[in-house]
Amino acid sequence: MPILILLCAVGGLFGLPNPWLHVPPAALLFPFSLTWIAWRAIHPKQAFLLGWLGGTFALCSIFYWTAVPCYRYGGLPLWLSLLAPLGISVLLSLYFAQYSLLMHHAARKLSAFPLILCAGVLWFVAEHLNSFVLSGFPWNALSSGFAVWPSTMQGASLIGGYGMSGLLAALAVSLLMLNTARSAWVTAVLILAFLGGYGPYRMNHFEVDGPELNLALIQGNIDQAVKWDLAFHDKTIKRYADLTDSALMRDKVDLAVWPETALPFYFQENSPSTAKVYEYLHTTNITLLVGA
């Protein structure tokens, strides 16, 4: 069991985006190992607890970075900052503990193909619930690990991102069962054929409906150390405005896009900072999509 729990962490760390080594197929190790834990458990309670532990290790390897802003910008001591990823992981891994518990029961009642289908559905439900329950925290979707390979994720246009996560979980479980069921081979081949075939087909046959638009994607690279300083708000707005003006000088812009928290204040409130943004938009007559 310790090896399987470690493999959960390896799948989370290297399968999902990270700054060191990102290997998308490694993400399959997470559902692969978690399911194996569920099937090796002696009783339901063990399946739940070990699934919870495996999920915690996996999520800690994904959310390690939350300790950095807590320490560097939140003013917390290092030891307390390190509890941030642990606290998030312990809570969110309850979804995967439940997955492990249900897969433990399902393995004793279902044949191979229904069991693989069950794994995909349960993983889909876990991620979907995670996206909105208690305000939601949808940052660990299995399918997000494959975003660097866009052709493999085109199926999201049919079944959504969480549906693709369920499909990947089903693939991982079918690989786990290759030595025990012929239907697992068929299922794995069909899923791989879909991932490898539909994506290139859709990308090569995609037709644009409607007129083309010119977009200006603006990145201000505002230092986090000053981003939330009230005195720096006006400089932040000016920086994004100047960069947008540069884009307008080069070509017509139908839509300008400013990134996540480009406006570090409540844009919906009537504040001097909000007024400055509206004044800029009125002057330039552009449409703006902005994160605030």
C-alpha positions as CSV (number, residue, x, y, z in Angstrom):
1,M,0.0,0.0,0.0
2,P,2.7,2.6,0.7
3,I,4.0,2.2,-2.9
4,L,0.5,2.9,-4.2
5,I,0.1,5.9,-2.0
6,L,3.5,7.2,-3.3
7,L,2.3,6.6,-6.9
8,C,-0.7,8.7,-6.2
9,A,1.6,11.6,-5.3
10,V,3.9,11.0,-8.3
11,G,0.8,11.1,-10.6
12,G,-0.3,14.4,-9.1
13,L,3.1,16.0,-9.1
14,F,4.3,15.1,-12.6
15,G,1.0,14.5,-14.3
16,L,-0.5,17.9,-13.7
17,P,1.3,21.2,-14.6
18,N,4.4,22.0,-12.6
19,P,7.6,24.0,-13.2
20,W,10.0,21.1,-13.2
21,L,8.9,18.1,-15.2
22,H,5.4,17.7,-16.7
23,V,4.5,14.3,-18.2
24,P,0.8,14.3,-18.9
25,P,0.3,10.5,-19.0
26,A,1.7,10.3,-15.5
27,A,-1.6,11.8,-14.3
28,L,-3.2,8.4,-15.0
29,L,-1.2,7.1,-12.0
30,F,-3.5,8.9,-9.7
31,P,-6.8,7.1,-10.6
32,F,-4.8,3.9,-11.4
33,S,-3.2,3.7,-7.9
34,L,-6.3,5.0,-6.1
35,T,-8.4,2.2,-7.6
36,W,-5.8,-0.4,-6.8
37,I,-5.9,0.8,-3.2
38,A,-9.6,0.4,-3.2
39,W,-9.5,-3.2,-4.5
40,R,-6.7,-4.3,-2.2
41,A,-8.4,-2.9,0.9
42,I,-9.6,-5.7,3.2
43,H,-12.7,-3.8,4.3
44,P,-14.6,-0.6,3.4
45,K,-13.2,1.4,6.2
46,Q,-9.7,0.7,5.1
47,A,-10.6,1.6,1.5
48,F,-11.9,4.9,2.7
49,L,-9.0,5.8,4.9
50,L,-6.3,4.7,2.5
51,G,-8.1,6.4,-0.3
52,W,-8.2,9.5,1.8
53,L,-4.4,9.2,2.5
54,G,-3.6,8.6,-1.2
55,G,-5.7,11.5,-2.2
56,T,-4.1,13.7,0.4
57,F,-0.6,12.8,-0.9
58,A,-1.6,13.4,-4.5
59,L,-3.2,16.8,-3.8
60,C,-0.3,18.0,-1.6
61,S,1.9,17.3,-4.6
62,I,-0.5,19.5,-6.7
63,F,-1.1,22.3,-4.3
64,Y,2.3,22.7,-2.8
65,W,2.5,26.1,-4.3
66,T,-0.2,27.6,-2.0
67,A,2.4,27.8,0.8
68,V,4.4,30.3,-1.2
69,P,1.9,33.2,-1.4
70,C,0.9,32.5,2.3
71,Y,4.5,32.9,3.3
72,R,5.8,35.5,0.9
73,Y,2.8,37.8,0.6
74,G,0.5,36.7,3.4
75,G,2.9,37.4,6.2
76,L,2.5,33.9,7.8
77,P,5.5,32.1,9.3
78,L,6.9,29.3,7.2
79,W,5.7,26.5,9.4
80,L,2.1,27.8,9.3
81,S,2.3,28.4,5.5
82,L,3.2,24.8,5.0
83,L,-0.1,23.8,6.5
84,A,-2.0,25.5,3.7
85,P,-1.5,22.8,1.1
86,L,-2.0,20.1,3.7
87,G,-5.2,21.6,4.9
88,I,-6.6,22.0,1.4
89,S,-5.5,18.5,0.5
90,V,-7.0,16.8,3.6
91,L,-10.4,18.4,2.9
92,L,-10.5,17.9,-0.9
93,S,-9.2,14.3,-0.7
94,L,-12.5,13.4,1.0
95,Y,-13.9,13.2,-2.6
96,F,-11.3,10.6,-3.5
97,A,-11.8,8.7,-0.2
98,Q,-15.4,8.4,-1.3
99,Y,-14.3,7.2,-4.7
100,S,-12.1,4.6,-3.2
101,L,-14.9,3.4,-0.9
102,L,-17.4,3.1,-3.7
103,M,-15.0,1.4,-6.0
104,H,-14.2,-1.1,-3.2
105,H,-17.9,-2.0,-3.1
106,A,-18.3,-1.9,-6.9
107,A,-15.5,-4.4,-7.5
108,R,-17.4,-7.0,-5.5
109,K,-20.6,-6.6,-7.5
110,L,-19.7,-5.6,-11.1
111,S,-18.0,-7.3,-14.0
112,A,-15.1,-5.7,-15.9
113,F,-16.8,-3.3,-18.3
114,P,-19.4,-1.9,-15.9
115,L,-16.7,-1.5,-13.3
116,I,-14.6,0.6,-15.7
117,L,-17.7,2.6,-16.6
118,C,-18.4,3.1,-12.9
119,A,-14.9,4.4,-12.3
120,G,-15.3,7.0,-15.0
121,V,-18.7,8.1,-13.7
122,L,-17.5,8.3,-10.1
123,W,-14.4,10.4,-11.1
124,F,-16.6,12.7,-13.1
125,V,-19.0,13.2,-10.2
126,A,-16.1,13.8,-7.7
127,E,-14.6,16.5,-9.9
128,H,-17.9,18.1,-10.7
129,L,-19.0,18.3,-7.1
130,N,-15.5,19.7,-6.2
131,S,-16.1,22.5,-8.6
132,F,-19.1,24.1,-6.7
133,V,-19.6,22.5,-3.3
134,L,-18.6,24.9,-0.5
135,S,-18.0,27.6,-3.2
136,G,-15.8,25.2,-5.3
137,F,-12.2,24.5,-5.8
138,P,-11.8,23.2,-9.4
139,W,-8.0,23.3,-9.7
140,N,-7.1,19.7,-9.8
141,A,-9.0,18.3,-12.8
142,L,-7.4,15.2,-14.2
143,S,-8.0,16.5,-17.7
144,S,-6.1,19.7,-17.1
145,G,-2.8,17.7,-17.1
146,F,-3.3,17.1,-20.8
147,A,-4.0,20.7,-21.8
148,V,-0.5,20.9,-23.2
149,W,-1.6,18.4,-25.8
150,P,-4.7,20.2,-27.2
151,S,-5.5,17.4,-29.7
152,T,-6.1,14.9,-27.0
153,M,-8.6,17.1,-25.2
154,Q,-10.9,18.1,-28.1
155,G,-13.4,15.6,-26.7
156,A,-14.2,18.3,-24.1
157,S,-16.3,19.9,-26.8
158,L,-18.6,16.9,-26.5
159,I,-18.5,15.9,-22.9
160,G,-16.8,18.8,-21.1
161,G,-13.6,18.9,-19.1
162,Y,-14.9,16.8,-16.2
163,G,-16.3,14.3,-18.7
164,M,-12.7,14.0,-20.1
165,S,-11.4,13.5,-16.6
166,G,-13.9,10.6,-16.2
167,L,-12.8,9.2,-19.5
168,L,-9.1,9.3,-18.5
169,A,-10.0,7.7,-15.1
170,A,-11.8,4.9,-17.0
171,L,-8.7,4.5,-19.2
172,A,-6.5,4.2,-16.1
173,V,-8.8,1.5,-14.6
174,S,-8.9,-0.4,-17.9
175,L,-5.1,-0.4,-17.9
176,L,-5.2,-1.7,-14.4
177,M,-7.4,-4.6,-15.5
178,L,-5.5,-5.6,-18.6
179,N,-4.3,-8.9,-17.1
180,T,-7.7,-9.9,-15.8
181,A,-10.4,-9.0,-18.4
182,R,-10.5,-9.0,-22.2
183,S,-13.0,-6.2,-22.2
184,A,-10.4,-4.0,-20.5
185,W,-8.3,-4.3,-23.6
186,V,-11.2,-3.4,-25.9
187,T,-12.1,-0.4,-23.6
188,A,-8.5,0.9,-23.5
189,V,-8.1,0.7,-27.2
190,L,-11.4,2.5,-27.9
191,I,-10.6,5.3,-25.5
192,L,-7.1,5.7,-26.9
193,A,-8.5,5.7,-30.4
194,F,-11.0,8.4,-29.4
195,L,-8.3,10.5,-27.8
196,G,-5.9,10.1,-30.6
197,G,-8.4,10.3,-33.5
198,Y,-11.1,12.8,-32.7
199,G,-8.8,15.6,-31.7
200,P,-6.8,15.8,-34.9
201,Y,-10.0,15.4,-36.9
202,R,-11.8,18.2,-35.1
203,M,-8.8,20.5,-35.3
204,N,-8.3,19.9,-39.0
205,H,-12.0,20.3,-39.9
206,F,-13.0,23.1,-37.5
207,E,-14.8,25.9,-39.3
208,V,-15.1,29.4,-38.0
209,D,-18.7,30.6,-37.9
210,G,-19.0,34.3,-38.2
211,P,-16.5,37.2,-38.9
212,E,-13.0,37.1,-37.6
213,L,-12.0,39.3,-34.7
214,N,-8.8,40.9,-33.7
215,L,-7.9,40.3,-30.1
216,A,-5.2,42.0,-28.0
217,L,-4.0,39.9,-25.2
218,I,-2.3,42.2,-22.6
219,Q,0.0,41.0,-19.9
220,G,1.2,43.6,-17.5
221,N,3.5,41.4,-15.3
222,I,2.7,43.4,-12.2
223,D,4.9,42.3,-9.3
224,Q,2.9,40.5,-6.6
225,A,4.7,42.4,-3.9
226,V,3.0,45.7,-5.0
227,K,-0.1,44.4,-6.8
228,W,-2.3,44.7,-3.8
229,D,-0.8,48.0,-2.6
230,L,-3.6,50.6,-2.7
231,A,-1.1,53.3,-3.7
232,F,-0.2,51.2,-6.8
233,H,-3.7,50.9,-8.3
234,D,-3.5,53.9,-10.5
235,K,-0.1,52.7,-11.8
236,T,-1.5,49.3,-12.6
237,I,-4.4,50.8,-14.6
238,K,-2.0,53.0,-16.5
239,R,0.3,50.1,-17.3
240,Y,-2.5,48.1,-18.8
241,A,-3.9,51.1,-20.6
242,D,-0.5,52.0,-22.1
243,L,0.1,48.4,-23.3
244,T,-3.4,48.4,-24.8
245,D,-2.7,51.7,-26.6
246,S,0.4,50.2,-28.1
247,A,-1.8,47.4,-29.5
248,L,-4.3,49.9,-30.9
249,M,-1.5,51.8,-32.7
250,R,-0.5,48.6,-34.5
251,D,-3.9,47.4,-35.6
252,K,-7.6,47.5,-35.1
253,V,-8.7,45.8,-31.8
254,D,-12.1,44.3,-31.5
255,L,-11.6,42.9,-28.0
256,A,-8.8,43.6,-25.5
257,V,-8.2,41.0,-22.8
258,W,-6.6,41.8,-19.5
259,P,-5.6,38.8,-17.3
260,E,-6.6,37.4,-14.0
261,T,-6.8,40.0,-11.2
262,A,-5.4,42.7,-13.6
263,L,-7.7,45.0,-11.6
264,P,-6.8,44.4,-7.9
265,F,-10.0,46.0,-6.7
266,Y,-13.8,45.4,-6.8
267,F,-14.6,46.6,-10.2
268,Q,-18.4,46.5,-9.5
269,E,-18.0,49.2,-6.8
270,N,-18.1,52.9,-7.6
271,S,-14.5,53.8,-6.8
272,P,-12.0,56.2,-8.3
273,S,-10.1,53.2,-9.8
274,T,-13.3,51.9,-11.4
275,A,-14.0,55.4,-12.8
276,K,-10.5,55.5,-14.4
277,V,-11.1,52.3,-16.2
278,Y,-14.5,53.5,-17.5
279,E,-13.0,56.7,-18.6
280,Y,-10.3,54.9,-20.6
281,L,-12.9,52.6,-22.3
282,H,-15.0,55.7,-23.2
283,T,-12.0,57.4,-24.7
284,T,-10.7,54.4,-26.7
285,N,-14.2,52.9,-27.5
286,I,-12.9,49.3,-27.2
287,T,-14.5,46.2,-25.7
288,L,-12.6,44.9,-22.7
289,L,-12.6,41.5,-21.0
290,V,-10.9,41.8,-17.7
291,G,-10.2,39.8,-14.5
292,A,-10.8,41.7,-11.3
